[in-house]
């Protein structure tokens, strides 16, 4: 049994004042594999005070010093990659191909921040004024369960690059990953108080961070509903806020696309991270004149995916993170049929041969209209919808007819034309014939997909405030 009974405050692992214990559930079979003691509001306030006390000295450090600290972070997190991979497989249940990436990404993203920091313009001339980029203060970093370690390392590295101290509130459903990362970061030797980790619930530890007058900045990744609550709380003390929230991303397949290769890419985009991804391309738009052909190709592509034990090499879709998420996905699959969508693959219930664990059948609907709930709501599971369009103008209208605007994918043989179409889609990231991640580009969304941007120099700027010093 895994027993986690410490949080991290001011350079030390300490016992939280919070006395709530949470079961650690293995999603592959639903069994209890440990317990974790959660931080409460008082613990969060202690962590905030530590970060607040450490801020003046850390904000005054030279860029070269911060680069050295980030290099130490990179080396320490990289050394923990195998241990982190084991934790991800056990606690989250990502298939091995995905979990290997999830284990290597935390170190990689620190390296990307180092490269950006080396060239970041902390001082610029604007006419007679010198514009100085000044660290905001204590940053509250709140991370989600679907890529917890990666978000911790990226947000922390970016804040450190800017000269901010931090209080991190990771998801309580990722305690094993947090434990591995916390110990790796401790070994990196950052000054006391620069990072503090309080694993607790959003309505206690998270609320303390979003309401504290000592916290100047919130960087949150998670649900749109939680983002709204954080934004309301942060307004009272005029916190700067970056929110990376939900998505209902379109994959627009153009009439000149090859059916088989387009279907493979579209399904890969939709089933990324077992469908538990804000960027998942769950609305697949196809030309009505080729609808039957794309239905056949997409069905074949979906049926190549296997939902099962994440430790098995042929598994491509792992279990949902917990029973609550499994129930949510099941409700939406049933709702799709009730709304009149036609089921081409998958459906409700566990896949054949699996009696335990939070597994979902890879599911594909057709005859979906953009008014149906399965086309409007973020399901956060391996459930895809085919929506037919009559012409390019209608396709763009459907793609943009959403409450969200995080990501989009356009697939077509004529890449120049595909780009022209993609530039008419209102999303923070538009990919043309690729699913490749570009770490130097800004990441974030329009509308309810969030506020602000992460990644690249835009990410560092989000932890800074410009000050203009005008000369006579």
PAMIVEX-187880 format. One record per residue (C-alpha): residue number from 1; x, y, z; residue in one letter. Coordinates in Angstrom, 1 decimal, decimal comma. Layout:
BEGIN
SEMI  num      px      py      pz  residu
SEMI  NUM       X       Y       Z       A
...
//
This chain:
BEGIN
SEMI  num      px      py      pz  residu
SEMI    1     0,0     0,0     0,0       X
SEMI    2     1,2     3,5    -0,8       X
SEMI    3     0,9     5,8     2,1       X
SEMI    4     1,5     9,5     1,3       X
SEMI    5     1,3    11,7     4,4       X
SEMI    6     3,4    14,7     3,7       X
SEMI    7     3,2    17,9     1,7       X
SEMI    8     6,1    20,3     0,9       X
SEMI    9     6,5    23,7     2,5       X
SEMI   10     9,5    26,0     2,7       X
SEMI   11    12,0    23,4     1,6       X
SEMI   12    10,7    20,6     3,9       X
SEMI   13     8,4    17,6     3,7       X
SEMI   14     5,9    18,3     6,5       X
SEMI   15     2,8    16,6     7,9       X
SEMI   16    -0,4    18,6     6,9       X
SEMI   17    -2,8    19,9     9,4       X
SEMI   18    -5,6    18,5     7,2       X
SEMI   19    -6,8    15,2     8,6       X
SEMI   20    -8,8    13,9     5,5       X
SEMI   21    -7,5    10,7     4,0       X
SEMI   22    -8,2     9,9     0,3       X
SEMI   23    -8,1     6,4    -1,2       X
SEMI   24    -5,7     6,0    -4,1       X
SEMI   25    -7,5     4,0    -6,7       X
SEMI   26    -5,9     2,0    -9,5       X
SEMI   27    -8,2     2,7   -12,5       X
SEMI   28    -7,1    -0,4   -14,3       X
SEMI   29    -9,1    -2,6   -11,9       X
SEMI   30   -10,7    -0,2    -9,4       X
SEMI   31    -8,7    -1,5    -6,4       X
SEMI   32    -7,5     0,6    -3,5       X
SEMI   33    -3,7     0,8    -3,7       X
SEMI   34    -3,0     3,4    -1,0       X
SEMI   35    -4,1     6,4     1,0       X
SEMI   36    -3,0    10,1     0,9       X
SEMI   37    -3,5    12,7     3,6       X
SEMI   38    -4,8    15,9     2,1       X
SEMI   39    -3,8    19,5     2,9       X
SEMI   40    -6,4    21,9     4,1       X
SEMI   41    -6,8    25,7     4,0       X
SEMI   42    -4,4    26,3     6,9       X
SEMI   43    -1,7    24,3     5,1       X
SEMI   44    -2,2    26,3     1,9       X
SEMI   45    -1,9    29,5     3,9       X
SEMI   46     1,4    28,3     5,5       X
SEMI   47     2,7    27,6     2,0       X
SEMI   48     1,6    31,0     0,7       X
SEMI   49     3,4    32,7     3,6       X
SEMI   50     6,6    30,8     2,8       X
SEMI   51     6,4    31,7    -0,8       X
SEMI   52     5,6    35,4     0,1       X
SEMI   53     8,6    35,5     2,4       X
SEMI   54    10,9    34,1    -0,2       X
SEMI   55     9,8    36,3    -3,1       X
SEMI   56    11,9    39,5    -2,5       X
SEMI   57    15,2    37,7    -2,6       X
SEMI   58    14,3    35,4    -5,4       X
SEMI   59    12,8    38,2    -7,6       X
SEMI   60    16,2    39,9    -7,3       X
SEMI   61    18,2    37,0    -8,6       X
SEMI   62    20,0    37,3   -11,9       X
SEMI   63    18,8    35,5   -15,0       X
SEMI   64    22,0    33,4   -15,0       X
SEMI   65    21,2    32,2   -11,5       X
SEMI   66    17,7    31,2   -12,6       X
SEMI   67    19,0    29,3   -15,6       X
SEMI   68    21,3    27,3   -13,3       X
SEMI   69    18,4    26,4   -11,0       X
SEMI   70    16,3    25,3   -14,0       X
SEMI   71    19,2    23,2   -15,3       X
SEMI   72    19,3    21,5   -11,8       X
SEMI   73    15,6    21,0   -12,0       X
SEMI   74    15,9    19,4   -15,5       X
SEMI   75    18,6    17,0   -14,4       X
SEMI   76    16,7    15,9   -11,3       X
SEMI   77    13,4    15,4   -13,0       X
SEMI   78    15,1    13,6   -15,9       X
SEMI   79    16,7    11,2   -13,4       X
SEMI   80    13,2    10,4   -12,0       X
SEMI   81    11,7     9,5   -15,4       X
SEMI   82    11,5     5,7   -14,8       X
SEMI   83     9,9     6,2   -11,4       X
SEMI   84     7,5     8,7   -12,8       X
SEMI   85     6,5     6,3   -15,6       X
SEMI   86     5,7     3,6   -13,1       X
SEMI   87     3,5     6,0   -11,1       X
SEMI   88     1,6     7,1   -14,2       X
SEMI   89     0,9     3,6   -15,3       X
SEMI   90    -0,4     2,6   -11,8       X
SEMI   91    -2,3     5,7   -10,8       X
SEMI   92    -3,5     7,2   -14,1       X
SEMI   93    -3,6     4,2   -16,4       X
SEMI   94    -2,3     5,8   -19,6       X
SEMI   95    -1,3     3,2   -22,2       X
SEMI   96     2,4     2,6   -22,3       X
SEMI   97     3,0     4,6   -25,5       X
SEMI   98     1,3     7,6   -23,9       X
SEMI   99     2,6     7,1   -20,4       X
SEMI  100     6,2     7,0   -21,7       X
SEMI  101     5,7    10,4   -23,2       X
SEMI  102     4,0    11,7   -20,1       X
SEMI  103     7,1    10,6   -18,1       X
SEMI  104     9,6    12,2   -20,4       X
SEMI  105     7,7    15,5   -21,0       X
SEMI  106     8,2    17,1   -17,5       X
SEMI  107    12,0    17,2   -18,0       X
SEMI  108    11,6    18,2   -21,7       X
SEMI  109     9,4    21,1   -20,9       X
SEMI  110    11,9    22,5   -18,4       X
SEMI  111    14,5    22,4   -21,1       X
SEMI  112    12,2    24,3   -23,4       X
SEMI  113    11,8    27,0   -20,7       X
SEMI  114    15,5    27,3   -20,3       X
SEMI  115    16,0    28,0   -24,0       X
SEMI  116    13,3    30,7   -23,9       X
SEMI  117    14,7    32,3   -20,8       X
SEMI  118    18,2    32,6   -22,4       X
SEMI  119    16,7    35,1   -25,0       X
SEMI  120    13,9    36,7   -23,1       X
SEMI  121    13,9    40,5   -23,3       X
SEMI  122    13,5    41,6   -19,6       X
SEMI  123    14,4    45,2   -20,7       X
SEMI  124    13,3    47,0   -23,9       X
SEMI  125    13,5    50,5   -25,2       X
SEMI  126    10,2    52,3   -26,0       X
SEMI  127    11,0    55,8   -27,1       X
SEMI  128    12,5    57,6   -24,1       X
SEMI  129    11,3    54,9   -21,7       X
SEMI  130    13,0    51,7   -20,6       X
SEMI  131    10,4    49,0   -20,2       X
SEMI  132    11,3    46,6   -17,5       X
SEMI  133     9,5    43,2   -17,1       X
SEMI  134     9,0    42,8   -13,3       X
SEMI  135     8,1    39,5   -11,5       X
SEMI  136     4,5    39,6   -10,3       X
SEMI  137     4,9    38,0    -6,9       X
SEMI  138     3,7    34,7    -5,5       X
SEMI  139     2,1    32,5    -8,2       X
SEMI  140    -0,6    29,9    -7,4       X
SEMI  141    -0,2    27,0    -9,8       X
SEMI  142    -3,2    24,6   -10,0       X
SEMI  143    -2,8    21,5   -12,1       X
SEMI  144    -5,1    18,8   -13,4       X
SEMI  145    -5,1    15,0   -13,2       X
SEMI  146    -4,8    14,2   -16,9       X
SEMI  147    -1,1    15,3   -17,1       X
SEMI  148    -0,2    16,3   -13,6       X
SEMI  149     3,6    16,0   -13,6       X
SEMI  150     4,0    17,8   -16,9       X
SEMI  151     1,8    20,7   -15,8       X
SEMI  152     3,6    21,0   -12,5       X
SEMI  153     7,0    21,2   -14,1       X
SEMI  154     6,0    23,5   -16,9       X
SEMI  155     4,2    26,0   -14,7       X
SEMI  156     6,9    25,9   -12,1       X
SEMI  157     9,7    26,3   -14,6       X
SEMI  158     8,0    29,2   -16,2       X
SEMI  159     7,4    31,0   -12,9       X
SEMI  160    11,0    30,4   -11,8       X
SEMI  161    12,2    31,8   -15,2       X
SEMI  162    10,2    35,0   -14,4       X
SEMI  163    11,5    35,3   -10,9       X
SEMI  164     8,3    34,3    -9,1       X
SEMI  165     7,9    32,1    -6,1       X
SEMI  166     5,1    29,5    -6,1       X
SEMI  167     2,4    27,5    -4,3       X
SEMI  168     1,4    24,4    -6,3       X
SEMI  169    -2,0    22,8    -5,8       X
SEMI  170    -1,9    19,5    -7,8       X
SEMI  171    -4,9    17,3    -8,4       X
SEMI  172    -5,7    15,1    -5,5       X
SEMI  173    -6,2    12,3    -8,0       X
SEMI  174    -2,5    12,4    -9,0       X
SEMI  175    -0,8    12,0    -5,6       X
SEMI  176     1,7     9,3    -6,7       X
SEMI  177     3,0    11,4    -9,6       X
SEMI  178     3,1    14,5    -7,3       X
SEMI  179     5,2    12,5    -4,8       X
SEMI  180     7,8    11,5    -7,4       X
SEMI  181     8,0    15,1    -8,8       X
SEMI  182     8,1    16,7    -5,3       X
SEMI  183    11,1    14,6    -4,3       X
SEMI  184    12,9    15,2    -7,6       X
SEMI  185    12,4    19,0    -7,2       X
SEMI  186    13,6    18,8    -3,6       X
SEMI  187    16,8    17,2    -4,9       X
SEMI  188    17,2    20,0    -7,4       X
SEMI  189    18,2    22,4    -4,6       X
SEMI  190    15,9    25,4    -5,2       X
SEMI  191    16,0    28,0    -2,4       X
SEMI  192    13,5    27,4     0,4       X
SEMI  193    10,1    28,8    -0,3       X
SEMI  194    10,5    29,1    -4,1       X
SEMI  195     8,2    26,1    -4,6       X
SEMI  196     5,6    24,7    -2,2       X
SEMI  197     3,3    21,8    -2,9       X
SEMI  198    -0,1    21,4    -1,1       X
SEMI  199    -2,1    18,5    -2,4       X
SEMI  200    -5,7    19,1    -1,3       X
SEMI  201    -9,2    19,7    -2,6       X
SEMI  202   -10,1    22,7    -4,7       X
SEMI  203   -12,7    24,0    -2,3       X
SEMI  204   -10,2    24,1     0,6       X
SEMI  205    -6,5    24,4    -0,5       X
SEMI  206    -7,4    25,7    -4,0       X
SEMI  207    -9,8    28,3    -2,7       X
SEMI  208    -7,2    29,6    -0,2       X
SEMI  209    -4,8    30,2    -3,0       X
SEMI  210    -7,3    31,9    -5,3       X
SEMI  211    -8,5    34,2    -2,5       X
SEMI  212    -5,3    35,1    -0,7       X
SEMI  213    -4,1    38,7    -1,0       X
SEMI  214    -0,5    37,5    -0,9       X
SEMI  215    -1,0    35,6    -4,2       X
SEMI  216    -0,5    37,9    -7,2       X
SEMI  217    -1,0    35,4   -10,0       X
SEMI  218    -3,0    32,2   -10,7       X
SEMI  219    -2,1    29,8   -13,4       X
SEMI  220    -4,9    27,1   -13,7       X
SEMI  221    -5,4    24,2   -16,0       X
SEMI  222    -8,7    22,3   -15,6       X
SEMI  223   -12,4    22,4   -16,2       X
SEMI  224   -14,3    25,5   -17,4       X
SEMI  225   -16,6    25,4   -14,4       X
SEMI  226   -13,6    25,5   -12,0       X
SEMI  227   -12,0    28,2   -14,1       X
SEMI  228   -15,1    30,4   -13,7       X
SEMI  229   -15,0    30,0    -9,9       X
SEMI  230   -11,2    30,9    -9,8       X
SEMI  231   -11,8    33,9   -11,9       X
SEMI  232   -14,5    35,2    -9,6       X
SEMI  233   -12,4    34,6    -6,5       X
SEMI  234    -9,3    36,2    -8,1       X
SEMI  235   -11,2    39,4    -9,0       X
SEMI  236   -11,4    40,4    -5,4       X
SEMI  237    -7,7    41,0    -5,1       X
SEMI  238    -7,0    41,8    -8,8       X
SEMI  239    -4,9    38,7    -9,4       X
SEMI  240    -3,4    38,2   -12,8       X
SEMI  241    -5,0    35,0   -14,2       X
SEMI  242    -4,1    32,5   -16,8       X
SEMI  243    -6,7    29,8   -17,4       X
SEMI  244    -6,4    26,9   -19,8       X
SEMI  245    -9,8    25,2   -19,8       X
SEMI  246   -11,9    22,9   -21,8       X
SEMI  247   -12,4    22,2   -25,5       X
SEMI  248   -14,6    20,7   -28,1       X
SEMI  249   -12,2    20,8   -30,9       X
SEMI  250   -13,1    20,3   -34,6       X
SEMI  251   -11,2    18,1   -37,0       X
SEMI  252   -12,2    19,4   -40,4       X
SEMI  253   -11,6    16,9   -43,2       X
SEMI  254   -11,6    18,7   -46,6       X
SEMI  255   -13,2    17,1   -49,7       X
SEMI  256    -9,8    16,4   -51,3       X
SEMI  257    -8,5    14,4   -48,3       X
SEMI  258    -7,5    10,8   -48,6       X
SEMI  259   -10,1     8,9   -46,6       X
SEMI  260    -7,9     6,3   -45,0       X
SEMI  261    -5,0     8,5   -43,9       X
SEMI  262    -7,4    11,3   -42,8       X
SEMI  263    -9,4     8,9   -40,7       X
SEMI  264    -6,3     7,6   -39,0       X
SEMI  265    -5,2    11,1   -38,1       X
SEMI  266    -8,7    12,2   -37,0       X
SEMI  267    -9,1     9,3   -34,7       X
SEMI  268    -5,7     9,7   -33,3       X
SEMI  269    -6,6    13,4   -32,5       X
SEMI  270    -9,8    12,3   -30,9       X
SEMI  271    -8,4     9,5   -28,8       X
SEMI  272    -5,3    11,3   -27,5       X
SEMI  273    -4,7    10,5   -23,9       X
SEMI  274    -7,6     8,0   -24,0       X
SEMI  275    -9,9    11,0   -24,9       X
SEMI  276    -9,1    12,6   -21,6       X
SEMI  277    -7,5    15,7   -23,2       X
SEMI  278    -8,8    19,3   -23,5       X
SEMI  279    -7,3    19,4   -27,1       X
SEMI  280    -9,0    16,2   -28,2       X
SEMI  281   -10,6    16,5   -31,7       X
SEMI  282   -14,0    15,0   -30,9       X
SEMI  283   -16,0    16,7   -33,6       X
SEMI  284   -15,1    15,3   -37,0       X
SEMI  285   -16,5    17,3   -39,9       X
SEMI  286   -16,7    15,5   -43,2       X
SEMI  287   -18,1    16,6   -46,7       X
SEMI  288   -21,6    15,2   -47,2       X
SEMI  289   -20,8    14,0   -50,7       X
SEMI  290   -18,2    11,6   -49,2       X
SEMI  291   -20,0    10,9   -45,9       X
SEMI  292   -20,5     7,1   -46,5       X
SEMI  293   -16,8     6,8   -47,5       X
SEMI  294   -15,5     8,6   -44,4       X
SEMI  295   -17,9     6,7   -42,1       X
SEMI  296   -16,4     3,5   -43,3       X
SEMI  297   -12,8     4,7   -43,0       X
SEMI  298   -13,4     6,3   -39,6       X
SEMI  299   -15,2     3,2   -38,3       X
SEMI  300   -12,2     1,0   -39,4       X
SEMI  301    -9,8     3,4   -37,7       X
SEMI  302   -11,7     3,4   -34,5       X
SEMI  303   -11,9    -0,4   -34,5       X
SEMI  304    -8,1    -0,6   -34,6       X
SEMI  305    -8,0     0,9   -31,1       X
SEMI  306    -8,1    -1,4   -28,1       X
SEMI  307    -9,4    -0,3   -24,7       X
SEMI  308    -7,7    -2,4   -22,0       X
SEMI  309    -5,0    -2,9   -19,4       X
SEMI  310    -2,5     0,0   -19,9       X
SEMI  311     0,4    -2,4   -19,2       X
SEMI  312    -0,4    -4,5   -22,3       X
SEMI  313     1,5    -3,3   -25,4       X
SEMI  314    -1,5    -3,5   -27,7       X
SEMI  315    -3,6    -1,2   -25,6       X
SEMI  316    -4,2     2,2   -27,1       X
SEMI  317    -7,1     3,5   -24,9       X
SEMI  318    -6,6     3,2   -21,2       X
SEMI  319    -9,2     3,4   -18,4       X
SEMI  320   -10,9     6,6   -17,3       X
SEMI  321    -9,2     8,1   -14,3       X
SEMI  322   -12,0     7,1   -11,8       X
SEMI  323   -15,5     5,9   -11,5       X
SEMI  324   -17,0     9,4   -11,6       X
SEMI  325   -15,4    10,0   -15,0       X
SEMI  326   -16,4     6,6   -16,3       X
SEMI  327   -20,0     7,3   -15,3       X
SEMI  328   -19,9    10,7   -17,0       X
SEMI  329   -18,7     9,1   -20,3       X
SEMI  330   -21,3     6,4   -20,1       X
SEMI  331   -24,1     9,0   -19,7       X
SEMI  332   -23,0    10,9   -22,8       X
SEMI  333   -22,8     7,7   -24,9       X
SEMI  334   -26,4     6,8   -23,9       X
SEMI  335   -27,4    10,4   -24,5       X
SEMI  336   -26,0    10,3   -28,0       X
SEMI  337   -28,3     7,4   -28,9       X
SEMI  338   -31,3     9,1   -27,2       X
SEMI  339   -30,6    12,3   -29,3       X
SEMI  340   -30,8    10,3   -32,5       X
SEMI  341   -27,1     9,9   -33,4       X
SEMI  342   -26,3     6,6   -35,2       X
SEMI  343   -23,8     4,4   -33,4       X
SEMI  344   -21,0     3,1   -35,7       X
SEMI  345   -18,7     1,6   -33,1       X
SEMI  346   -18,5     1,2   -29,4       X
SEMI  347   -21,4     2,0   -27,1       X
SEMI  348   -22,2     1,8   -23,4       X
SEMI  349   -20,7    -0,6   -20,9       X
SEMI  350   -17,2    -2,0   -20,6       X
SEMI  351   -15,4    -3,7   -23,5       X
SEMI  352   -15,9    -7,4   -23,9       X
SEMI  353   -13,9    -9,5   -21,4       X
SEMI  354   -13,4    -6,6   -18,9       X
SEMI  355   -15,4    -6,9   -15,7       X
SEMI  356   -13,5    -4,4   -13,6       X
SEMI  357   -11,7    -1,2   -14,1       X
SEMI  358   -13,0     2,1   -15,7       X
SEMI  359   -12,8     1,1   -19,3       X
SEMI  360   -14,8     2,6   -22,1       X
SEMI  361   -15,5     1,2   -25,5       X
SEMI  362   -13,9     3,4   -28,2       X
SEMI  363   -17,1     5,0   -29,6       X
SEMI  364   -18,0     6,7   -32,8       X
SEMI  365   -21,3     8,3   -33,7       X
SEMI  366   -22,6     9,6   -37,1       X
SEMI  367   -25,7    11,6   -38,1       X
SEMI  368   -24,7    14,1   -35,4       X
SEMI  369   -25,8    17,6   -35,6       X
SEMI  370   -24,0    20,5   -34,0       X
SEMI  371   -27,0    21,1   -31,8       X
SEMI  372   -26,8    17,8   -30,0       X
SEMI  373   -25,2    17,7   -26,5       X
SEMI  374   -22,6    15,2   -27,6       X
SEMI  375   -21,4    17,8   -30,1       X
SEMI  376   -21,7    20,8   -27,6       X
SEMI  377   -20,3    19,4   -24,3       X
SEMI  378   -16,8    18,3   -23,4       X
SEMI  379   -17,2    14,6   -22,7       X
SEMI  380   -13,5    13,9   -21,8       X
SEMI  381   -13,5    10,3   -23,0       X
SEMI  382   -13,0     8,3   -26,2       X
SEMI  383   -16,3     9,4   -27,9       X
SEMI  384   -16,2    10,9   -31,4       X
SEMI  385   -19,0    12,5   -33,5       X
SEMI  386   -19,2    12,7   -37,3       X
SEMI  387   -20,9    15,9   -38,5       X
SEMI  388   -21,5    16,3   -42,3       X
SEMI  389   -21,2    19,7   -44,1       X
SEMI  390   -22,4    20,7   -47,5       X
SEMI  391   -19,7    23,3   -48,5       X
SEMI  392   -16,6    24,9   -47,1       X
SEMI  393   -18,5    27,9   -45,7       X
SEMI  394   -20,8    25,6   -43,7       X
SEMI  395   -17,8    23,6   -42,5       X
SEMI  396   -16,2    26,7   -41,1       X
SEMI  397   -19,4    27,9   -39,5       X
SEMI  398   -19,9    24,5   -37,8       X
SEMI  399   -16,2    24,5   -36,6       X
SEMI  400   -16,7    27,9   -35,0       X
SEMI  401   -20,2    27,2   -33,6       X
SEMI  402   -19,0    26,2   -30,1       X
SEMI  403   -18,6    27,6   -26,7       X
SEMI  404   -14,9    26,7   -26,8       X
SEMI  405   -11,9    27,6   -29,0       X
SEMI  406    -8,8    25,7   -27,8       X
SEMI  407    -7,6    23,7   -30,8       X
SEMI  408    -8,5    22,6   -34,3       X
SEMI  409    -7,1    20,3   -37,0       X
SEMI  410    -7,6    20,7   -40,8       X
SEMI  411    -6,8    17,8   -43,1       X
SEMI  412    -6,5    18,2   -46,9       X
SEMI  413    -4,3    17,3   -49,8       X
SEMI  414    -3,8    20,9   -50,8       X
SEMI  415    -1,9    22,2   -47,8       X
SEMI  416    -2,0    25,9   -48,9       X
SEMI  417    -5,8    25,7   -49,2       X
SEMI  418    -6,1    23,8   -45,9       X
SEMI  419    -4,1    26,5   -44,2       X
SEMI  420    -6,4    29,2   -45,7       X
SEMI  421    -9,4    27,3   -44,2       X
SEMI  422    -7,6    26,8   -40,9       X
SEMI  423    -7,0    30,5   -40,5       X
SEMI  424   -10,8    31,1   -40,5       X
SEMI  425   -11,2    28,9   -37,4       X
SEMI  426   -11,3    30,7   -34,1       X
SEMI  427    -9,0    28,6   -31,9       X
SEMI  428    -5,8    29,2   -30,0       X
SEMI  429    -4,0    26,5   -31,9       X
SEMI  430    -4,8    25,4   -35,5       X
SEMI  431    -2,9    22,4   -36,9       X
SEMI  432    -2,7    21,7   -40,6       X
SEMI  433    -2,1    18,0   -41,5       X
SEMI  434    -0,2    17,4   -38,3       X
SEMI  435    -0,6    16,6   -34,6       X
SEMI  436     3,0    17,7   -33,8       X
SEMI  437     3,3    19,9   -30,7       X
SEMI  438     5,3    23,1   -31,1       X
SEMI  439     6,7    24,0   -27,6       X
SEMI  440     7,8    27,5   -28,6       X
SEMI  441     4,3    28,6   -29,8       X
SEMI  442     1,7    30,1   -27,4       X
SEMI  443    -0,9    27,7   -26,1       X
SEMI  444    -4,4    28,7   -24,8       X
SEMI  445    -7,9    29,3   -26,0       X
SEMI  446   -10,6    31,6   -27,1       X
SEMI  447   -14,0    31,9   -25,5       X
SEMI  448   -14,6    29,4   -22,6       X
SEMI  449   -11,4    27,6   -23,4       X
SEMI  450    -9,6    30,1   -21,2       X
SEMI  451    -7,7    33,4   -20,8       X
SEMI  452    -4,1    34,1   -21,6       X
SEMI  453    -1,4    31,9   -23,1       X
SEMI  454     1,3    29,5   -21,9       X
SEMI  455     4,4    28,2   -23,7       X
SEMI  456     7,2    30,1   -25,3       X
SEMI  457     8,0    33,7   -24,4       X
SEMI  458     4,3    34,4   -24,0       X
SEMI  459     4,3    32,0   -21,0       X
SEMI  460     7,1    33,8   -19,3       X
SEMI  461     5,4    37,2   -19,9       X
SEMI  462     2,3    35,9   -18,1       X
SEMI  463     4,3    36,0   -14,8       X
SEMI  464     5,6    39,5   -15,4       X
SEMI  465     4,3    43,0   -15,4       X
SEMI  466     5,8    45,8   -17,5       X
SEMI  467     7,2    48,9   -15,7       X
SEMI  468     8,1    51,9   -17,8       X
SEMI  469    11,0    54,1   -16,6       X
SEMI  470    10,9    57,3   -18,6       X
SEMI  471    14,1    59,4   -18,9       X
SEMI  472    14,3    63,2   -19,2       X
//
